[in-house]
Amino acid sequence: MLNLDDVDLKQTRFYQDVFAEGEQEGRQKEGAALLLRLLRRRCGELAPAIGEHVTRLPLPQLEALGEALLDFHSLADLEQWLATQEARSEERGTNRKAYAGGSNELQAKTRTAVLLPFLRFTVHSQCTSLSEQHAVSDSVW
């Protein structure tokens, strides 16, 4: 429609950020699935709440759990590890909120501020090009 090449769009920061987020999410899901299989093998059947908890862990915590599970001897070890990580996460979350002050909102506004001028320029360029083409074709007839 706008004659934009895939290569041009793939070079934008916005596209690269979105792609990286999707890639990170995929790694997190696969890591969680693998760890759940390993935990079931090491600790036996897991309660649904524990499975959901593991699935929600961010990638760095999944990696730490992957190392820690080598030392687990029972389900109690897993539950203790999860409780410790949750307490640490809450502590870090409180500290981050105090310093961040809505950084996600700022990131979204920044992306929008960067993307909109690019899109306006692209659309304007394409419209100008189409207008020139129509002017030439109209003058021929």
C-alpha positions as a Markdown table, in Angstrom:
| # | Residue | x | y | z |
|---|---|---|---|---|
| 1 | Met | 0.0 | 0.0 | 0.0 |
| 2 | Leu | 2.7 | 2.5 | 1.0 |
| 3 | Asn | 5.5 | 0.7 | -1.0 |
| 4 | Leu | 7.5 | 0.2 | 2.2 |
| 5 | Asp | 10.1 | -2.5 | 2.1 |
| 6 | Asp | 10.3 | -5.1 | 4.9 |
| 7 | Val | 13.9 | -4.3 | 5.1 |
| 8 | Asp | 13.2 | -0.6 | 5.9 |
| 9 | Leu | 10.7 | -1.5 | 8.7 |
| 10 | Lys | 13.0 | -4.1 | 10.2 |
| 11 | Gln | 15.7 | -1.5 | 10.6 |
| 12 | Thr | 13.5 | 0.7 | 12.8 |
| 13 | Arg | 14.1 | 0.8 | 16.6 |
| 14 | Phe | 10.5 | 0.1 | 17.2 |
| 15 | Tyr | 10.4 | -3.1 | 15.2 |
| 16 | Gln | 13.6 | -4.3 | 16.8 |
| 17 | Asp | 12.2 | -3.6 | 20.3 |
| 18 | Val | 9.0 | -5.4 | 19.5 |
| 19 | Phe | 10.9 | -8.3 | 18.0 |
| 20 | Ala | 13.3 | -8.5 | 21.0 |
| 21 | Glu | 10.3 | -8.5 | 23.4 |
| 22 | Gly | 8.7 | -11.4 | 21.5 |
| 23 | Glu | 12.0 | -13.3 | 21.5 |
| 24 | Gln | 12.4 | -12.8 | 25.2 |
| 25 | Glu | 8.8 | -14.0 | 25.9 |
| 26 | Gly | 9.4 | -17.1 | 23.8 |
| 27 | Arg | 12.6 | -17.9 | 25.7 |
| 28 | Gln | 10.8 | -17.4 | 29.0 |
| 29 | Lys | 7.9 | -19.8 | 28.0 |
| 30 | Glu | 10.3 | -22.5 | 26.8 |
| 31 | Gly | 12.5 | -22.1 | 29.9 |
| 32 | Ala | 9.5 | -22.5 | 32.2 |
| 33 | Ala | 8.2 | -25.5 | 30.3 |
| 34 | Leu | 11.6 | -27.2 | 30.5 |
| 35 | Leu | 12.0 | -26.4 | 34.2 |
| 36 | Leu | 8.5 | -27.7 | 35.0 |
| 37 | Arg | 9.4 | -31.1 | 33.4 |
| 38 | Leu | 12.7 | -31.2 | 35.4 |
| 39 | Leu | 11.0 | -30.2 | 38.6 |
| 40 | Arg | 8.3 | -32.9 | 38.2 |
| 41 | Arg | 11.0 | -35.5 | 37.6 |
| 42 | Arg | 13.0 | -34.3 | 40.7 |
| 43 | Cys | 10.1 | -33.4 | 43.1 |
| 44 | Gly | 7.2 | -35.5 | 41.9 |
| 45 | Glu | 3.8 | -34.1 | 40.8 |
| 46 | Leu | 3.5 | -30.3 | 41.4 |
| 47 | Ala | 0.5 | -28.5 | 42.7 |
| 48 | Pro | -1.1 | -26.3 | 40.0 |
| 49 | Ala | -0.3 | -23.2 | 42.1 |
| 50 | Ile | 3.4 | -24.0 | 42.0 |
| 51 | Gly | 3.3 | -24.7 | 38.3 |
| 52 | Glu | 1.6 | -21.3 | 37.7 |
| 53 | His | 4.2 | -19.6 | 40.0 |
| 54 | Val | 7.1 | -21.1 | 38.0 |
| 55 | Thr | 5.4 | -20.1 | 34.7 |
| 56 | Arg | 5.2 | -16.5 | 35.8 |
| 57 | Leu | 8.9 | -16.3 | 36.8 |
| 58 | Pro | 11.0 | -13.9 | 34.7 |
| 59 | Leu | 13.9 | -15.4 | 32.7 |
| 60 | Pro | 16.7 | -14.5 | 35.2 |
| 61 | Gln | 14.8 | -16.3 | 38.0 |
| 62 | Leu | 14.1 | -19.3 | 35.7 |
| 63 | Glu | 17.8 | -19.6 | 35.1 |
| 64 | Ala | 18.5 | -19.4 | 38.8 |
| 65 | Leu | 15.9 | -22.0 | 39.5 |
| 66 | Gly | 17.5 | -24.2 | 36.8 |
| 67 | Glu | 20.7 | -24.2 | 38.8 |
| 68 | Ala | 19.1 | -24.4 | 42.2 |
| 69 | Leu | 17.0 | -27.5 | 41.3 |
| 70 | Leu | 20.1 | -29.6 | 41.1 |
| 71 | Asp | 20.3 | -29.3 | 44.9 |
| 72 | Phe | 16.6 | -30.0 | 45.6 |
| 73 | His | 15.8 | -33.2 | 47.4 |
| 74 | Ser | 12.1 | -32.7 | 47.9 |
| 75 | Leu | 9.1 | -30.5 | 47.1 |
| 76 | Ala | 9.8 | -28.6 | 50.3 |
| 77 | Asp | 13.1 | -27.4 | 48.8 |
| 78 | Leu | 11.3 | -26.0 | 45.8 |
| 79 | Glu | 8.7 | -24.3 | 47.9 |
| 80 | Gln | 11.4 | -22.7 | 50.1 |
| 81 | Trp | 13.2 | -21.5 | 47.1 |
| 82 | Leu | 10.1 | -19.9 | 45.6 |
| 83 | Ala | 9.2 | -18.3 | 48.9 |
| 84 | Thr | 12.7 | -16.8 | 49.1 |
| 85 | Gln | 12.6 | -15.5 | 45.5 |
| 86 | Glu | 9.2 | -14.0 | 46.0 |
| 87 | Ala | 10.3 | -12.1 | 49.1 |
| 88 | Arg | 13.4 | -10.8 | 47.2 |
| 89 | Ser | 11.3 | -9.9 | 44.2 |
| 90 | Glu | 8.8 | -7.9 | 46.4 |
| 91 | Glu | 11.7 | -6.1 | 48.1 |
| 92 | Arg | 13.3 | -5.2 | 44.7 |
| 93 | Gly | 9.9 | -4.2 | 43.3 |
| 94 | Thr | 9.3 | -1.8 | 46.2 |
| 95 | Asn | 12.7 | -0.2 | 45.6 |
| 96 | Arg | 12.2 | 0.0 | 41.9 |
| 97 | Lys | 8.8 | 1.7 | 42.2 |
| 98 | Ala | 10.4 | 4.3 | 44.5 |
| 99 | Tyr | 13.0 | 5.2 | 41.9 |
| 100 | Ala | 11.3 | 4.5 | 38.6 |
| 101 | Gly | 8.2 | 6.6 | 38.8 |
| 102 | Gly | 6.3 | 5.2 | 35.9 |
| 103 | Ser | 9.2 | 4.3 | 33.5 |
| 104 | Asn | 6.9 | 2.0 | 31.4 |
| 105 | Glu | 4.7 | 4.9 | 30.6 |
| 106 | Leu | 7.7 | 7.0 | 29.7 |
| 107 | Gln | 9.0 | 4.2 | 27.4 |
| 108 | Ala | 5.7 | 4.0 | 25.7 |
| 109 | Lys | 5.5 | 7.7 | 25.1 |
| 110 | Thr | 9.1 | 7.7 | 23.9 |
| 111 | Arg | 8.4 | 5.0 | 21.4 |
| 112 | Thr | 5.3 | 6.8 | 20.2 |
| 113 | Ala | 7.2 | 10.1 | 19.9 |
| 114 | Val | 9.9 | 8.3 | 17.8 |
| 115 | Leu | 7.5 | 6.3 | 15.6 |
| 116 | Leu | 5.0 | 8.9 | 14.7 |
| 117 | Pro | 7.3 | 11.3 | 12.9 |
| 118 | Phe | 8.7 | 8.3 | 10.9 |
| 119 | Leu | 5.2 | 7.2 | 9.9 |
| 120 | Arg | 4.2 | 10.8 | 9.0 |
| 121 | Phe | 7.3 | 11.2 | 6.9 |
| 122 | Thr | 6.7 | 7.9 | 5.2 |
| 123 | Val | 3.0 | 8.5 | 4.5 |
| 124 | His | 3.8 | 12.1 | 3.3 |
| 125 | Ser | 6.5 | 10.8 | 1.0 |
| 126 | Gln | 4.2 | 8.2 | -0.5 |
| 127 | Cys | 1.3 | 10.6 | -0.9 |
| 128 | Thr | 3.5 | 13.2 | -2.5 |
| 129 | Ser | 4.8 | 10.5 | -4.9 |
| 130 | Leu | 1.3 | 9.4 | -5.7 |
| 131 | Ser | 0.2 | 13.0 | -6.3 |
| 132 | Glu | 3.1 | 13.5 | -8.7 |
| 133 | Gln | 2.3 | 10.3 | -10.6 |
| 134 | His | -1.4 | 11.3 | -10.9 |
| 135 | Ala | -0.4 | 14.8 | -12.1 |
| 136 | Val | 1.8 | 13.2 | -14.8 |
| 137 | Ser | -0.8 | 10.7 | -15.9 |
| 138 | Asp | -3.5 | 13.4 | -16.0 |
| 139 | Ser | -1.4 | 15.6 | -18.1 |
| 140 | Val | -0.8 | 12.8 | -20.6 |
| 141 | Trp | -4.5 | 12.3 | -21.2 |
